[in-house]
Amino acid sequence: MSITSAMFTGVSGLLANAEGINVIGNNLANVNTVGFKDSRMVFSDMLAANIGNGSQIGRGTQIQKVDNVFSQGSFETTGSVTDIALQGNSFFALGKPGGNAVVNQDKAFLTRAGAFSVDETLNLVNPDGYQVLDSTGAPIKFFDSGITPPTAGDFAQITKIDSSGAITYQDKLGGIFFYSTAGVVGTAAFTANTNAVLAVVNPPNPSGLEKVGGSLFLVGTNSGVPSAAFSNAAGSVNIANGTSDKIFSNSLEQSNVDMAAQFVKMILTQRAYSANSKTITTADEMTQEALNLKR
């Protein structure tokens, strides 16, 4: 092993810790992002080299993985009934803007950011226009006959979303209805398996989800979400059970970033970066000493 090998070992530390600062910076930048889940850098040592007598010397560090941390964020109470937060491990399911029904759970966009609203086409959407899905996999679209004067069931406003995701709305005549299915007049009474509710998806391994920006995730190969159709049956995994998975209306889940913890990590990463730079400068000085032997 030459002295220059120590330089490359130090460089590996510089590169890895520089990326570590990127991760911390991204976490801090999203401290006020609704539904954001922070990330952490996981390092591992590089394959060691044998130097004889059964001894080994490491060759530095490498980035093993950037993990998403899915701990529960705090809730902020808002004045909008369509602001909804999830307690538990599930995610809201969304479809592409202007898209059709999402047949399989593993094709949906997943999010914890529940800042939803009803758009001009009477679809329930997120701020980027992604359509919120119901427990049948269809975009939530409220009924409007388009007739003047309005008829019973013509959507006016959402009045309540309960802990299982059942949606109550008021029509233009002042009547109260429960959302049934996409684009269909609501029902006067709620019946399980007949009325669709807000869809949720519960990945067995959330760490397998892939960030795609906009507080959205896609199902990864290791997430455990099955390639199965959405189910509206009672007790289905696509319906919040109201206990371990519960929906809160008039609330938003805030970012789970702990600023104090992130600043501590920043200090440690900065010191690690400085230490690795010292390794390089020290190896350089030792190399210079070896070159001076010829004088």
C-alpha positions in Angstrom: 0.0 0.0 0.0 1.5 3.4 -1.0 1.1 6.7 0.7 -1.0 7.9 -2.2 -3.7 5.2 -1.3 -4.4 7.3 1.8 -5.2 10.2 -0.4 -7.8 8.2 -2.3 -9.2 7.0 1.0 -9.5 10.6 2.1 -11.1 11.6 -1.2 -13.8 8.9 -0.7 -14.6 10.5 2.7 -14.8 14.0 1.1 -17.2 12.8 -1.7 -19.4 10.9 0.7 -19.7 13.7 3.3 -20.3 16.3 0.6 -23.4 14.3 -0.5 -24.3 13.9 3.1 -24.5 17.8 3.4 -26.7 17.7 0.3 -29.2 15.4 2.0 -29.2 17.5 5.2 -29.6 20.7 3.1 -32.6 19.2 1.3 -34.2 18.2 4.7 -33.8 21.7 6.0 -35.1 23.3 2.8 -38.3 21.2 3.2 -38.9 21.9 6.9 -42.2 23.7 6.0 -43.2 21.3 3.2 -46.6 19.6 4.0 -46.3 15.9 4.2 -42.5 15.9 3.6 -40.5 12.9 4.9 -36.8 13.5 5.6 -33.9 11.4 4.4 -30.7 10.1 6.0 -27.4 9.1 4.4 -26.2 5.6 5.2 -22.5 5.0 4.7 -20.6 1.7 4.5 -16.8 0.9 4.4 -15.3 0.0 1.1 -13.7 -3.4 0.4 -10.5 -3.7 2.4 -7.1 -4.7 0.9 -5.0 -7.6 2.2 -1.5 -6.5 3.3 -0.3 -9.9 4.5 -0.4 -11.9 7.7 -4.2 -11.9 7.5 -4.3 -8.1 8.0 -6.5 -5.8 6.0 -6.6 -2.1 5.5 -9.8 -0.3 4.5 -10.0 1.8 1.3 -12.4 4.5 2.6 -16.2 4.9 2.7 -19.0 4.9 0.2 -22.7 5.8 0.1 -24.7 2.7 0.8 -28.2 4.2 0.6 -30.2 7.3 1.1 -33.1 6.2 3.4 -36.4 7.9 3.7 -37.6 8.3 7.3 -41.4 7.8 7.5 -42.0 8.9 11.1 -45.3 10.7 11.8 -45.2 14.4 11.4 -47.2 16.8 13.6 -50.6 18.0 12.6 -51.6 21.6 11.9 -55.3 22.5 12.3 -56.7 24.5 9.3 -60.0 26.0 8.3 -60.5 23.8 5.2 -62.5 20.6 5.4 -60.6 19.3 2.3 -57.3 19.6 4.2 -56.8 16.1 5.5 -54.0 14.3 7.4 -53.3 10.6 7.9 -52.4 9.0 11.2 -50.7 5.7 10.7 -48.5 4.2 8.0 -50.8 4.6 5.0 -50.6 7.0 2.1 -53.2 8.8 0.0 -53.5 7.4 -3.6 -53.4 9.8 -6.5 -53.7 9.5 -10.3 -52.2 11.7 -13.0 -53.9 15.0 -13.8 -56.7 14.5 -16.2 -56.2 10.7 -16.1 -58.6 7.8 -15.8 -59.1 5.3 -13.0 -55.9 3.6 -11.7 -56.6 -0.1 -11.9 -53.8 -1.5 -9.7 -52.5 -0.1 -6.4 -48.9 -0.3 -7.5 -49.5 2.2 -10.3 -50.8 5.0 -8.1 -48.9 8.0 -6.9 -48.7 8.0 -3.1 -48.5 11.0 -0.8 -48.9 12.1 2.8 -49.6 15.7 1.8 -53.3 16.1 2.1 -53.8 19.8 0.9 -56.7 18.9 -1.5 -59.4 21.0 -3.1 -62.3 20.6 -5.6 -61.4 21.9 -9.0 -63.6 23.4 -11.7 -64.4 20.0 -13.1 -65.5 18.8 -9.6 -62.5 16.5 -9.2 -60.8 16.4 -5.8 -57.2 17.2 -6.6 -53.9 18.2 -5.0 -52.3 21.6 -5.7 -50.5 20.2 -8.8 -53.7 18.8 -10.3 -53.1 15.1 -9.4 -56.5 13.5 -8.9 -57.4 12.0 -5.5 -58.6 8.4 -5.9 -61.4 6.7 -4.1 -61.4 3.1 -2.8 -62.4 1.7 -6.2 -59.3 3.3 -7.8 -61.4 6.0 -9.7 -60.7 9.7 -9.4 -63.1 11.4 -6.9 -65.5 13.4 -9.1 -68.7 14.9 -7.7 -72.0 14.8 -9.5 -73.5 17.8 -11.4 -76.4 17.4 -13.7 -75.7 20.6 -15.5 -79.4 21.4 -15.4 -80.8 24.8 -14.5 -82.5 25.0 -12.0 -80.3 22.4 -10.2 -81.5 19.0 -9.2 -81.1 17.0 -6.0 -77.5 15.8 -5.6 -75.8 18.5 -7.7 -72.6 19.2 -5.8 -72.1 22.4 -4.0 -69.4 21.8 -1.3 -67.9 19.2 0.9 -69.1 19.4 4.5 -67.3 16.5 6.2 -64.7 13.8 5.8 -64.8 11.2 8.6 -62.0 9.1 10.0 -62.5 6.3 7.5 -62.6 8.7 4.5 -66.3 8.8 3.9 -67.2 12.1 2.2 -70.3 14.1 3.0 -71.3 16.9 0.7 -74.1 19.5 0.4 -75.9 19.9 -2.9 -77.1 23.2 -4.5 -80.5 22.8 -2.9 -79.2 22.5 0.6 -79.6 18.7 0.8 -76.9 16.4 2.4 -75.5 13.5 0.5 -72.7 10.9 0.8 -70.2 10.6 -2.1 -71.0 7.3 -3.9 -68.8 6.7 -7.0 -67.2 9.0 -9.6 -69.6 11.3 -11.3 -72.7 9.6 -9.8 -75.3 11.3 -7.7 -74.6 10.7 -4.0 -76.7 8.7 -1.5 -78.8 10.0 1.4 -77.3 7.3 3.7 -73.9 5.7 3.8 -73.6 2.0 3.0 -70.3 0.1 3.2 -69.3 -1.6 -0.1 -71.7 0.8 -1.9 -70.3 4.2 -1.2 -66.6 4.7 -2.1 -64.3 6.5 0.3 -60.9 8.1 0.1 -58.4 5.5 -1.0 -55.3 4.7 1.1 -52.4 2.3 0.3 -50.3 0.8 3.1 -46.9 -0.3 1.8 -45.4 -3.1 4.0 -41.9 -1.6 3.4 -42.2 2.2 3.0 -38.4 2.4 2.5 -38.9 0.8 -0.9 -40.9 3.8 -2.2 -39.2 6.2 -4.6 -39.4 10.0 -4.4 -40.6 11.6 -7.6 -40.9 15.2 -6.3 -44.0 17.3 -5.3 -44.3 15.2 -2.1 -45.2 12.2 -4.2 -43.8 8.7 -4.1 -44.0 5.8 -6.6 -44.1 2.2 -5.7 -40.7 0.6 -5.8 -39.9 -3.1 -6.3 -39.1 -3.5 -2.6 -42.1 -1.6 -1.2 -44.3 -4.7 -1.0 -47.4 -3.0 -2.5 -49.1 -5.7 -4.5 -50.0 -5.5 -8.2 -53.7 -5.9 -7.3 -56.8 -3.9 -8.0 -58.2 -1.4 -5.5 -60.8 -2.9 -3.3 -63.9 -1.2 -1.8 -64.8 -4.2 0.4 -65.3 -3.7 4.2 -61.9 -4.3 5.9 -60.0 -3.6 2.7 -56.4 -2.3 2.9 -57.6 0.5 0.7 -59.9 1.9 3.3 -58.6 3.6 6.5 -59.8 1.4 9.4 -60.5 4.4 11.7 -58.2 3.1 14.4 -54.5 2.4 13.4 -55.1 4.3 10.2 -57.3 7.3 10.7 -58.1 10.3 8.6 -58.4 13.8 10.2 -60.2 16.5 8.3 -59.3 20.2 8.8 -55.7 19.1 9.4 -52.4 18.9 7.6 -49.5 16.7 8.4 -46.3 18.8 8.6 -42.8 17.9 7.7 -41.2 15.4 10.1 -37.8 17.2 9.8 -36.3 17.8 13.3 -34.2 20.9 12.8 -32.1 20.4 15.9 -31.1 16.9 14.9 -30.3 18.1 11.4 -28.0 20.8 12.7 -26.2 18.3 14.8 -25.7 16.1 11.8 -24.5 19.1 9.8 -21.8 19.8 12.4 -20.7 16.1 12.5 -20.6 16.0 8.7 -18.7 19.2 8.4 -16.1 17.9 10.9 -15.9 14.6 9.1 -15.2 16.5 5.9 -12.5 18.5 7.5 -10.9 15.4 9.0 -10.8 13.7 5.6 -9.2 16.8 4.1 -6.5 16.5 6.8 -5.9 12.9 5.8 -5.2 14.1 2.2 -2.9 17.0 3.3 -1.0 14.7 5.7 -0.5 12.1 3.0 0.8 14.9 0.7 3.3 16.0 3.3 4.5 12.4 3.8 4.9 12.1 0.0 7.0 15.3 0.0 9.2 13.9 2.8 9.8 10.7 0.7 10.7 12.9 -2.4 13.2 14.9 -0.2 15.2 11.7 0.6 17.0 12.1 -2.7 18.4 15.5 -1.8 
